[in-house]
Amino acid sequence: MTDPTTIPTEQPVADFIAAIPDEARLSDSAALCRLLSDLTGEPPRMWGASIVGFGTSHYRYASGREGDWPRVSFSRRKQHLTLYLAGGFDRQQDLLAQLGRHKVGKGCLLLKRLADADPTILRQLVERSLAEPMLVTVPS
């Protein structure tokens, strides 16, 4: 079994966000960082080189593989702001219909810009995710 590569690091989150070259993406990342910290009550922490996580949950797969993963997290990818939320989106369809322009993956929500999402609905999506039991889909 290999060691996980996405683990907490000592890299300062502020440095990661400050290094974002596009001012709008930097602003979106800083705003999302504040929102997730507020909702979780946890400070942001870098997980690997590019994921900002809040809180920690332990997971275990049926295969026996286990580890730790942030309760909620985000990353500034090339094309999207990517939010990783627990529980998937099957039971979130009512909120996703009201969210605004977005895409979803198995365990992630993709936004081009934070302004594309209704802030009240985004907050509700994160709150629901935090209420879910930890189900991890590790991003590739």
C-alpha positions as CSV (number, residue, x, y, z in Angstrom):
1,M,0.0,0.0,0.0
2,T,1.4,3.4,-0.9
3,D,1.5,6.4,1.4
4,P,-1.0,9.2,0.7
5,T,0.5,12.3,-1.0
6,T,-2.3,14.6,0.1
7,I,-1.4,15.1,3.7
8,P,-1.3,18.2,6.0
9,T,1.8,20.4,5.4
10,E,3.3,23.4,7.1
11,Q,3.1,25.6,4.0
12,P,1.2,28.8,5.0
13,V,-2.2,29.1,3.4
14,A,-1.7,32.8,3.1
15,D,1.4,32.2,0.9
16,F,-0.5,29.8,-1.3
17,I,-3.3,32.3,-1.8
18,A,-1.0,35.3,-2.2
19,A,0.8,33.4,-5.0
20,I,-2.3,33.2,-7.2
21,P,-1.4,35.5,-10.1
22,D,-4.9,36.5,-11.2
23,E,-6.5,39.1,-8.9
24,A,-10.1,37.8,-9.3
25,R,-9.0,34.2,-8.5
26,L,-7.0,35.4,-5.6
27,S,-10.0,37.3,-4.2
28,D,-12.3,34.3,-4.7
29,S,-9.9,32.0,-2.9
30,A,-9.5,34.4,0.0
31,A,-13.3,34.8,0.3
32,L,-13.9,31.0,0.1
33,C,-11.2,30.5,2.8
34,R,-13.0,32.9,5.1
35,L,-16.4,31.2,4.5
36,L,-15.1,27.7,5.1
37,S,-13.2,28.7,8.2
38,D,-16.4,30.4,9.5
39,L,-18.6,27.4,8.8
40,T,-16.2,24.8,10.2
41,G,-14.8,26.8,13.1
42,E,-11.4,25.5,11.9
43,P,-8.4,27.4,10.6
44,P,-7.3,26.6,7.0
45,R,-4.4,24.3,6.5
46,M,-2.6,23.2,3.3
47,W,-3.0,19.5,2.3
48,G,-0.4,18.7,-0.2
49,A,0.7,21.5,-2.5
50,S,-2.7,22.8,-3.6
51,I,-5.6,21.9,-1.4
52,V,-6.8,24.2,1.4
53,G,-8.5,22.0,4.0
54,F,-10.6,22.7,7.1
55,G,-10.8,20.2,10.0
56,T,-9.9,16.5,9.7
57,S,-11.9,13.3,9.5
58,H,-10.6,9.8,9.5
59,Y,-11.8,7.5,6.7
60,R,-11.5,3.7,6.1
61,Y,-12.4,1.9,2.9
62,A,-13.8,-1.6,2.8
63,S,-10.4,-2.6,1.3
64,G,-8.7,-1.7,4.6
65,R,-7.1,1.5,3.2
66,E,-7.5,4.4,5.6
67,G,-6.3,7.8,6.3
68,D,-7.2,11.4,7.1
69,W,-8.8,14.0,4.9
70,P,-10.2,17.5,5.5
71,R,-13.9,17.8,6.4
72,V,-14.2,20.4,3.6
73,S,-11.6,21.8,1.3
74,F,-11.0,23.7,-1.9
75,S,-8.3,24.2,-4.5
76,R,-7.7,26.8,-7.2
77,R,-7.4,24.7,-10.3
78,K,-6.5,26.1,-13.7
79,Q,-10.0,26.4,-14.9
80,H,-12.2,26.3,-11.8
81,L,-12.4,26.9,-8.1
82,T,-12.9,23.3,-6.8
83,L,-14.7,22.6,-3.6
84,Y,-14.4,19.1,-2.1
85,L,-17.5,18.3,0.0
86,A,-18.4,15.1,1.9
87,G,-21.5,13.1,1.0
88,G,-21.6,13.8,-2.7
89,F,-24.4,15.6,-4.4
90,D,-27.2,13.1,-4.9
91,R,-29.2,14.6,-2.0
92,Q,-28.2,18.1,-2.9
93,Q,-30.1,18.5,-6.2
94,D,-32.6,21.0,-4.7
95,L,-29.8,23.3,-3.8
96,L,-27.7,22.7,-6.9
97,A,-30.7,23.8,-9.0
98,Q,-30.6,27.2,-7.2
99,L,-26.9,27.6,-7.0
100,G,-26.1,29.2,-10.3
101,R,-23.5,28.3,-12.9
102,H,-21.5,25.3,-11.8
103,K,-20.4,21.7,-12.6
104,V,-20.2,18.8,-10.3
105,G,-17.8,15.8,-10.1
106,K,-18.2,12.8,-7.9
107,G,-17.2,14.6,-4.7
108,C,-16.5,18.1,-6.0
109,L,-18.2,21.3,-7.0
110,L,-16.6,23.3,-9.8
111,L,-17.1,27.1,-10.1
112,K,-15.5,29.4,-12.7
113,R,-16.0,32.3,-10.3
114,L,-17.4,32.6,-6.8
115,A,-19.8,35.3,-8.1
116,D,-21.4,32.6,-10.3
117,A,-22.8,31.0,-7.1
118,D,-25.6,32.3,-4.9
119,P,-23.8,32.9,-1.6
120,T,-26.7,31.7,0.5
121,I,-27.1,28.5,-1.4
122,L,-23.3,27.9,-1.4
123,R,-23.4,28.3,2.4
124,Q,-26.2,25.8,2.7
125,L,-24.4,23.2,0.5
126,V,-21.3,23.4,2.7
127,E,-23.5,23.2,5.9
128,R,-25.2,20.1,4.6
129,S,-21.8,18.6,3.7
130,L,-20.6,19.2,7.2
131,A,-23.6,17.4,8.6
132,E,-22.9,14.3,6.4
133,P,-20.9,11.3,7.6
134,M,-17.4,11.4,6.1
135,L,-17.3,9.8,2.6
136,V,-14.1,10.5,0.9
137,T,-13.4,10.7,-2.8
138,V,-9.7,11.5,-3.1
139,P,-9.1,13.8,-6.1
140,S,-6.6,12.7,-8.7
